[in-house]
Amino acid sequence: MTTPLHPEFTAAEDRRAALTYVIEAFTEAMLAGVDPSSLAHVALDAALQELVGAWGEETTARFVGELPERIRNGEFSFGSVH
């Protein structure tokens, strides 16, 4: 499956490209002195707003409801734990 904005990208490739942009934005913000925890909270807020706009509240709520199990399974873990 290709993505609308980048027909040459598969959905997985598009997500990898998006992650690169997010990591770059995080890096730039932290270099500018923004607290990483504050940045993460604001990024989650922005992401949830985007998902609600795209999928609606109920679908987004179901997606978010799956996150605790994914977190416990280590899907988002890397490096040190705070």
N, C-alpha and C positions, 0 to 999 in steps of 0.2 A: 504494500500500500504506500502510495506517495502522499506528500503533504501539499495542500493548496498553494502555499507561498513558494515552495521549493519542490517542483515536481520531480527533480532528480534525487531528492532525499526520501528515504523511507521514514516512517514514524520514529523508529529507533534512532536513526541518524539525526533527525530533526531535534529529538530530545537531547542527544549528546551535544549538538551545537548550542542549544538553549542553555544547557548546563555550563558550557564554556563561558557564555556571556554572563551568567549569574556569578560564577566563580570570579571572573574578572571584575565585576561590579563590587563584590564583597571585598576583594583585595584592594581596590582603589579606595573604598570607603574606610577600611581599616588603616590604610596608609595615611589617610587624612585625619585619623584620630577617632573615628566613630567606634564606639564600644561594640564588639562582635555580638554580644547577647542582644543588645538593642537592635542591631541590624537584623539579626535572625528573627526577632519578634515582628518587626515591621515587614520583613520579607514574607513571613507567614500570613500576616494580615492582607498584604497586597495580593498574594497568591490566592487566598480564600475569596477575596472580592472578585478576582478574575474568574475563578471556578464557578462561583454563584452566578455571575453574569453569563457564563457560557453554558452551564449545565442546569442552573436553578438551585434553589435552596435544598430541596429534598435529596437530590442526587449527590450534591456536595456533602450533605450531612451523612449520607451512607458511606461515602468515600472516607470522610474524616473518622467515622466510627470504626473503620478497619485499621486506622493508624496505630492504636495502642498495641495490637498484636504484632504488627510489622516492626514497631520499635522494639518490643520485647524480644523478637526474633533476631535482632541485630541488623536489620536491613539498612539502617541509617548510621550505623556505628563505624567509626574509623578513628584511628589515633587514640588520643587520651580521652578519658571520660571525666566530665566535670562534676 
